[in-house]
Amino acid sequence: MMDAVSISYGRGHLEFAMPAHAKPTLVRKKVLPKLPDARAAIAAALAAPIGSAPLAGLSKGRSSACILICDITRPVPNRLFLRPMIEIMATSGIPLDRISILVATGLHRPNLGEELAELIGDPWVLENVRVENHYARDEAAHVDLGFTSIRQTPVKLDRLFVEADLRIATGLVEPHFMAGWSGGRKVISPGVAHHETIRTFHSARFMEDPLAVQCNLVGNPLHEEQLEIVRMLGEVHALNTVLDEDRDLVCITFGEIIASHQAAVNFVSNATHVPIDRKFSTVVTSSAGYPLDKTYYQTIKGMVTPLDILKPGGTLIIASECSEGFGSGEFREAQAKLVELGQERFLATLTAKSLAEIDEWQTEMQLKPMRLGRVELYTTGLTGNDRRLTGVEMIDDITQAIERSIVRSGDPNVAIIPEGPYVVPRYAV
């Protein structure tokens, strides 16, 4: 056996040995220099933004403000920037009781109690400003802005954000397997959108579009709709963060939402794309560890991202703790339908729908790796029937799973992707 290999798992790492005859290739992002003083970098970004006035100037004369933050599934360093932003707003004249933070849950569950305190990361913020969760199914909580011009997506957004005098989205810029990149405009829609808007985005006409893939913004229908929604909304700003493998800050941008998001994408894009000169019959990856691997629902992202380097008929082995179990009841129902109907019949039930059923879209994304090859899951968080409802093969030993895959394929080459969907390998001859 070779020395142990380590991949992200839960709040730490999972180690396993490689079979002696395996030839492993580690696939990692390029190393980006850490910011030597994260708080100083945040202050500099707020004072010298992209495409807008500094935050202090933006805040003058405003009667209210709303800051969007990602939910607990994203490791955004809110503890570093929320208080400085709020203090600048307050010093510039916006009363603290008119500043709100809205958790962009999309259709995810709310973040409450100790989890909310962990998400905010600063007791002072919780004590001094209003903090609310977005509820996509609360009809009265949304403002109807009409429809997008080409694809006729219904646009309904959270009233707290729409009616704020100063609107700022914050988030993490990382590869997203449909919208190209997370952060920026995505924190608004689907982040604080009505369920009809979200379910339209997740319908088959978007999901099956060949340009709706990770790291692609050109011609991506989801990105184009998100940009139009931003323009329908009016003036919006954004603070975007980029993290390294250690979850340390390596980039922060602030300013007009489209320009500042693009600047962050430009920064991280070359480091995230990893050119690989071959395809593999065995790919071992993770769900990027906590918080992304809290549920099986989120785990599917890690199954989709490495597909460009998986040989047809190959084996994709993924490790995900699933500490909170399976996911929503709606997702469980979709997975049960997949297991019952099989891939082709399940997909046929989706193509005629203009509105996807809630969380059904993630099951649709699981079809992509299942079409290409074999999917095997290592997890300590799923039990009983939930293991069957994954629709993939369950394994208890990664080393043995690698050995079996090598024997099946006759190919000793194994790709190891420790950080899962935060890394995008690209087959480049």
N, C-alpha and C positions, 0 to 999 in steps of 0.2 A: 504493500500500500504506500501511496505517496503521503506527504504531509497533508494535514486537514485543510479543507477549503472552507471559507466562512462567507455566508450570505446573510442579508438583512432578514430578521425574523422577530416579530413582536418588538419589545423595547430594547432588544439586543441583537445578537447574531446566532445563527445556527451553524455549527461546524459538522462536517462529514468528511470521510476519507474518500479519495479517488481510487478506483480499481487500479492495480499495479500496471496493467497494460494500456490504460486510458491515456490519451494525449489531450490534456485540458488547455483551453484558450480562455483567459480571463478577459471579459469585455467590460471595460470601465470608461466612464467619462474622462475627458482630459482634466488634469488637475488645474483648478482655477485658484488664484491667490485669494486667501481670506482677507477681508477688510480688517486692517489692524485695529480700528476703533469703530465699531458698528454704530454707536450712538452719534459719533461725530459725522459719519457718513450720512446718517439719516438727517441730521440737522443741515448738512450741506445740500442734500437733495431738496429739502423743503424750502431752502433759501434760494436755490438756483434751479428751478424746475425746467422741464422741457415743454415749450409751447404755451406757457401761461405765466402769470405773475406768481411771485412767491406766496406761500401759504398765508403769511401775515397780511399781504396785500389783498389776497383773495377773500380773506375773512372780514376785512373792514366793511362796515355798512350792511353786513348780512344779519338777518334776524334769526336764522336757525341753520343747523348743519346736521347732516346724516352721514356717518361713516359705515360703509359696508365691510364686513370681515367674512372670510371663509369659515365654514363649519369645522368641526373637530376632525374631519377626514383629511385636512391639509395641515402640514406642520409649519404654518406661517408664524414668524416670530412677532406676534402681536405685542408681546410684553416690551419689545424694544421701541415701538413707534407710536402706540396709541396715546400714551400720556403726553409725549412731546407735541403731537398734533393737537390734542385737546387744549393743552396749555397755550399754544400759539393762538388758537381760535379764541379762547377766553380773554387773553391779553389784548387781542385785536377787537374785542367788543361783543362777541357772541356769548350770551349768558350760558352758564353751565347747564341750567335746566332746559335750555333749548338746543342742546347738543345730544344727539342720540347715536347709538351703535346698533346696527341691524345685522344679525347673523344670517348670511346668505345660504340658507339650508337647501334651496331648490325644493325637491320633494323628499329630502332626507328628514329624519326625525329632528326635533328641536334639541338643542344643547342646554341643559339645565343643571342647577345645583353645583356640585363639585366639578362637574365636567365643564360648565360655563366658566367657573373660576379658573380652571386650567387653560381654557381657550383664551380668555382675556389676558391672563398672565400677570395682572397688576391689580391688587386690591383697591388702590386709589381710584382707578377707572370705574370699577363697580360701585364704589361709594359715591362718586361725584356726577356720573351721567347716566342717562336712561339706556338700558341694554335690552333689546328685544330680539326674539327669533322671528324669522319669516315663516308664515304659514300659507303655503301655496293653495290650499283648499278653502281658505277663508275669503268668500266672495267679497265681503264688504271692505276687506283690507287692500283692495287693488283699484288702480285707476286704469280705465280702458283708453288706450291711445290709438285704437283703430287696427289697421292691418299693414303689413309690409307691402311694398308696391308690386313686386314681381311674383313672389311665392305665396302671397296672401296669408302669411303667418299672423294669427291674432296676437296683439301686443297688449298685455295687461301686466302692470308692474306694481310693486308694493307702494302703497300710498305714502308711508312714512318717508321713503326715499324720494319719490316723485315730487312731493310737496315741500321738501326741504329747500331752503334758499341756497345752500352750498352742499353739493353732492360729491362725495369722494368714495371710490371703490378701492379696496386694498386686497392684495392677494399674492399668490406664489406663481411664478412663471415656470412651468414644467411641461413636458410633452403631454398632450392629451390625445387619446386614441380616436377621437372624432373631430373635435374642434381645432385640432392642430396644436394649439398651446393653451394652457390654462391661464388664469389671471385676466386683468383688464376688463374688457367688455363681457367676458364670460361670467364674472362675478355678478353682473346685473342680470343677464339672461343666459342661462336659466336661474342664476343664484337667487334673485328676488322676483321671479316671474310667477304668474298665475299658472295653475296646473294645465290649462288649455294651451298656453304658450309652450310650456315644457314638453307636453305630450306631442305637440306638433313637431318640435325639434327631434323627438325620439321616434317619429314615424319612419316606416321603411323607405320612403322616398328620400329622406336625408341619410338614414343609416346605411343604406346600400349604395350610396353614391361613392364612386371610386376615389373622389377627391376629398371625402370626409375622413381623413386619416391623420395620424400623428405627424406633427411638425410641418404640416402643409397648410398655408393660409391662402395660396393662390387658387382661386376658383372653388375654394371650399364653401359649400352652400351654408353650413352652419356659421362660419365666420362672417360671410357676407350678410346674413340675416342679423347677426349680432351687431355688426357695424351700423346697419340701417336703424336698428332699434336705438342705439346710442344717439344717432342723429335725430331721431324722432323725439327723444327725451330732452335734448338740448345740452346745455353746458354741464359737463361732467369731468371730474379729474380722477386721477388714480395714483396710488402708490404701489409699486411692483417690487417684489423681492425675488432674488435667486439664491438658492442654498447649495452647498456642496454635499458630499457624501456624509460628512459629519454633522450636517444640519446647521452649519455655520454660514453666516451671511457673506456672499461674495459680490453681490451687486444690489443696488437699490436705485430705482428711478421714480421720479414724481413729476406730475404735470398733466397736461391735457390727456385724456384717457387713451385715445388711439395712438398718439405720438409716443407717450411714455411707455405704453405696452410694447410697441414695436421696438423701441430702444432696448428694452430688456430681452426681447426675443433675439434681436441682433447679437446681443452680448453672449447669450447662452447657447445659441444654435450650433455653432461649430464645435463646442465642447461636448454637446449632447449627442450629436451624430457621430457614430463610431463606424468608419468604413471597415468591412471585413471581406477578405478576398476569397472566401469559400462559404459553402453552406454546410450545415451539420445535421447528422441523423439524430443527435442527442443534444438538446438544449436544456440547461438547468438554470432556473431563474427564481426570483422572489416576488412578493407583492410589495416590496420596498419597506417592509417593517411597519412599526407603529407610526402614525395612526392609520395608514392606508390598508393594513392587513387586519383590521378589526373584524371585518365580516367577509364572508364568501362573495357577497355582492361586489365589493370593491376589488376582490382578487382577480376578477376577469380581466381587468386592465393589464395586469402583468402577463396574461396569456396572449394578448393581442400584439403587444409592442414588439416582441422579438421575432415575429413570423417571417420577416424578410430573410432571415438566415437559417430557417428550419427547412430541411429538405422535405419534399412531399413524401408522406408516409413515415416521417420521422417521429420522434418522441419528444414532447415538451413536458418537462418535469418542473413543477412550481411548488414552492413552499410558502405557506401563509398561515399565520397563527389562528386567525378567525376567533379571537378572544371573546368577541360578542356574538359569535355564532353565525347564523346564515344570512340574515338581513331582514327586510320587511316581509310582512305577510303576502303582499302582492308579488314580490319577487319569488317567494317560495311557490306560489300558485303558478307562475310562469315556468319555473323549473320543472314542476310536476307535469305541466302540459308538454314540455319538451321531452321528458323521459317517457311519457305515455305515447306521444304521437311520433317521435323520431324527428330528425332534422328537417327533412323535406316537407312533411306535412305541417310541422310547426311553422316554418317560414311561410308556407302558403296561407296560413291564418293571419299573417301580419300585413301582407302586401296590399290588401284592399282597404286598410284602415287609414283614415286621415289623422286620427288621434291614437297614439300608442296607449295601451293600458299602462298604468303606473308601474314602473320598474321592469316592465316586460322587455324593454330595449336592451337591458344588460344581458338577458338571456339570448337575445338576437346577436349580440356581439360575441357571445361564447361560440356561436356557430362557426365563426371565422377560423379559430384554431382547430375545431373539430373537423371542419372540411379538409384541412390540410394534413393533419396527422393524428397522432395519439396524444392525449392529455392525461397526465398523472399528477395527483395532488398529495402533498404531505401536509398534514395539519394536526394540531393537538386540540383544536377548539370545536370541531364538529363531532357529533355523536349520533347514534341511532339512525333514524330515517333521513336526517339531513345529509348524511354521507351519500346515501343513494340518490338523493335529489340533485346532487351536484351534476350528475350525468357524466362524470369523468371517473377514471379509475383511481381508487384510493391506494396509497402506499404507506408503509410504516418505516421504511429504511431507504434513504436516498442513494446510498452507496450500492445497495443491491439493485435498485431500479436502474441506475446507470449501467451496471453490469449486464442486466437483462437487455437493455436497449442496444448495447454494443454487440451482444451476441445476435440479436435479431437482425441488425443492419450489417454486421461485419465491418463497421466503421469505428475505429477507436477514438476518433476526434470528438471532443465534447466541448461545447461552449458553456461557460459559466458567467452568469450576469448577476453579480451580488446585489445590485441596487434596483433590480427589476424594471418597472415601467419608467423610471427616471432616466433610463439610458435607452437610446434608440440605435440598435445596430443596423447597418445598411450593407447589403451585399453589393460589393463593388469589384468588378473584375479588373 
